[in-house]
Amino acid sequence: MYVIEHALLNLGKNKGRNILLGVITLAIITATVVAMGIFNTTRVVIEDTRAATMSAIRIQPIGRTQMTGSSQQESAITLEMHQYFAESLYITGADISDSGRGIEAVYYLIHPDMLGAFESDLRGRGLPDAYTVRTDDAAFASLVAPIENLQSLSVAFLIIILVMGAVIMVLVTAVSIRERKYEIGVLRAMGMKKKSVALGLWAEIIVITCICFIIGMGIGAALTQPVTDSILAGQSQAAGPTTLADRINNAPQTEAVTVDVSITFTTSLQIFAISIVLASVAGIISITRITKYEPIKILMERT
């Protein structure tokens, strides 16, 4: 308990060094919040988009990789047949329309894994062998392209922040602890063990990190959405329709893709764990370099 109390008292005594360390830690945590928030959110969006897009099924002539909406593509399948196909138990519904230029039909599976069963059902209902049942892979690729780019940027940014942050924290912590060499020597001369001294120094770093974590979470949460919107706005492929049906039907692209980023409880725990590990590594590396000296040697260097 004395070690912890002494560590807390030292936070107020060494304001300059602690403020510098706190500012650096705060910057690292804030950047980590932004990167982790974007990464975790985009991962969920991609999976949700995959499930939604891969559940949307078209009937295409074999050899065609993309539907253009022309009447030639579905001339052998009548409107009545499409309506009969829509009675399948493997789908939740269908969008079927006849514009006079051809029939457009999109079927929505209950689950993407039911594609094979749905195709077998359609064959039993009279679907000609000249047609195949497939998902719109091109629509999925077009939808997630800007989101995947955003995810890649967040990963690269996170790696850079953690690597640079670790190096900077080790350097700053090492300088801070080296300046307190005499204090460490006095504590050792008074009989305090190396482990107790190291625990006190580590406790100071952890307390600073926890304070910065609370502040950094707030700042990072406020910055994450604007940063995400800015990145998406700067991508050349960031435009797209607002509804899945419009995207699948290759509607003209008119609006920017948006990703509503949120910081979940799991993400917060991940960031907290990263912060503690980063601070601990920086502290341990620096502390071990000081506590290895004998107290008499430290005191002699001061005189």
N, C-alpha and C positions, 0 to 999 in steps of 0.2 A: 504493500500500500504506500509506503514511504517513497518508493521509486516512482510510482504513478503521480503522487502529489508533487514530488520534485520536478517531474517532467512538465506538469501543468504550470508550475510557477515559472519555469524557464521560458515558457512561451511568451510571457509578458516581459521578461528581462532581455530577451534577444529579439526585439521587435523588428529591427531592420532586416536581419537575416531571414527571419520567419516570414516577413511580408514578401520578400523576394521569392522565397521558396513557394509561398502560397500563390503568388501571381502566376508563376510557371506551372504549378500543379493545376490551378484553376483553368488556365488556357488549354492544357492537355486534356483535362476532363471534359471541358466544353466541346472541344473538337471531337473527342471520342463519342460524346452523346450524339452529336450531329451525324457522324459516320455510322455509328451503330443503329441509330434510329432509322436512317435511310436504308441501310442494308436489310434489317429485319423486316421493315415494311414492304420493300420491293420484293423480297422473297415471298411474302404472303400474297402480294398482288399477282406475282407471276404464277404461283400455284393456283390461285383462284381463277385467273384468266385461262390457264391451261384447262382446268376442269370445265369452265363455261364454254370455251371455244371447242374443245374436243368432244363436247356433248352435242354440238351443232353439226348435223349430218346432211350431206347433199347426195343426190343420186346423179352420177355422171357417166357419160359414155366411156367405155374402156379406151385408154389411150389419151384421154384428156386430163390434164393436170390442173386446169382452172376453168371454172364456169364463167361465161361471159354474158349470160342472160339471153342469148339469141334463141329463136324458136327452133332452130335446127338441133339443138343439143338435147331436147326432151320431146321431140316430135312423136316418138313411139310410145310415150307414156301419157295417157289421157288424164284429165282433171279428176275423173271418177277413180282412176287407179291411185292417184296421189291421195285422195280422200280415204280410199280403202287402206292404203299403207298407214295412214295416220291413226288407224284404229289399233295399231300394234300395242301390246301391253308393255313394251320396252321403252316407250317414249312418254314424256310428260305433255307433249303438245307439238303442234306444227304450224308453220307459217306458209300457207299455200295461196297463191294469187295467179290470176290469169289476166295479163294486161292486153291481150289480143296479139301481142308479138311473141308470146310464148309463156309457158307455165313456170313459175318460180316456186320452189318448195324447199323449206328447211325444216328438218325434224330434230327435236331436242330429246336426247336420251336421258333416262333417269340417272344413269351413271356412265361415264366414258367406257368402262370395262364391258358394257353390254353391246358394243358395236358388232361383235361376231354373232351374237344371238339375234340381234335386230336384223342383220343381213340375212340370216337363215330364215327368219320369219318372213321377210320380204320375198325371198325366193319362193317360199311356199305360197305366197299370195299372188305370184305371177310376175315377179320382176324378171325381165329378160336377161339372159346371160351376157348380152352386149353392154350391160350397165354394171357399174360398180358402186358400192356404198362406201363413202369415205368422209373423213373429217376435212375441214378446210385448213390445212397446214399453213398455207400462205397467209390466211387471215391471222392465225396465231402468231406467226413470225412477225407480221407487220405490227400487231398490237404490242407485243412485248419488247420489240427492238429498242425503243427509247428507255423503257424501264430496265432492261438488261444493261444498257449503257450506263444508266444511273447507278445500278448496283455495282458494276465494275469500278466506277469512279469512287464509290464509297469504300470499297475494299482497298483500293490503292491508297486512298487518302488515310484510311485507318492504319494501314501498315506503316506509312511514312510518319504519321503522328506518333505511333507507339515506339518506333525505332528512335526517332529524333528525340522524343520526350524522355525515353529511358536514358539516353546519353546525356542530355542536358541535366536531368535530375541527379544523375550520378555525380556529375561535375559540380553542380551547385551544392549538393549535400556534402560532398567531400570537402569543399572549401569551407562550408559552414562549420563542419565538425572539426576541421583542422584548426580553425580559429579558436576553438574551445579546448584545445589540447591541454592547456594549463588547468582548466576546470576539471577535466577528466583526471589529470594527474593528482589533483588535490583529493578528489573523491576516492581514487584508488589508494592514496596514502592514508586516508581515514579508515581504510579497511573494507571499502565497498568492493565486491567481487566484479570480475570482468563481465559476467553475465548480467549482473544488476545494472552496471553502467550501460551496457549495450541495450538492455531492455528499456531503460529510461530514455535513451536517445531515439530508439525505435518508436517508443510511445509518443514522443513529440512529433515525429514525422507522420505517424498514423492519425493523430488528432488533427494536424493541419490538413491532411488528406481528406478526412471526414468532413471537415468544415467546407473545404473546397468542393467536395462532392455535392453537398446540399446546394451550394450556390451555383455550381456548374450545371447541375441538372435543370435548374430553373432557366438559366441563360440558354443552355443547349436546346431545351424544349421549345423556347421562343424562337430560336434561330433556325431550327431544323426545317420547318415548312417553307420559310422564305428562300432558304438555300436550295431546297429541292425544286421549288418553282423556278428559280433563276436558272438552274442547270437544265431543266427540261425545256425552258423557253429558248435556250441557246442551241438546242439540238435541231438539226435540219429535218429530222424525221419525227418531230414531236407533235405533229398534227394528226387529228383523227376524229371520226364521228363520236357522238356521245353515247350511243347505244350499241349493244352487241349486235343486234339485228342489222343496223345500218353498216357496221363494220363488215359483217359476213357478206352482205349484199354489195360490198364494194362501193358504198356511197361516197360522194365527194368529201374530201377531208376539209373540215371547216374550223374545228376547234382544237385547242391545245390539249394534249393528254395531261391529266392531273393525277397526282398521287397524294392522297391524304395521309401524311406521315404522323404516326403517334408513337409515344414512348411507353411501352408496356412495362408491367411490373417485372417480367422476366428480363427485358432489356436493361432495366434499372439495376437488377441484381448482377447481370453480366458486367455492366460498367463499373459497379462498385467493386466487384471481384478483381477486375483489371486494374483499377486504381490502387487497391490495397497491395496487389502483387507487385505492381510497378514501384510503388513507394517502398515496399519492403526490400525489393532487390537493390534499389538505389541506396537505401539506408544500410543494409547489411554489407554491401561492398565498401562503403565509406567507413562504417564503424569498425570493421575488422582491421582496417589499416591503422587505426588509432589505438585501439585497445590492445594491440599486440606489444606496444611499448610498455616497459616497466615504469611505475610512477616516479622513481628516483631519477630516471633518465629524462622524463618529461619536465620535472621540476628544475633539473640542472640546466636544461635548454632555455628555460625562462630567465634564469639568473645569469 
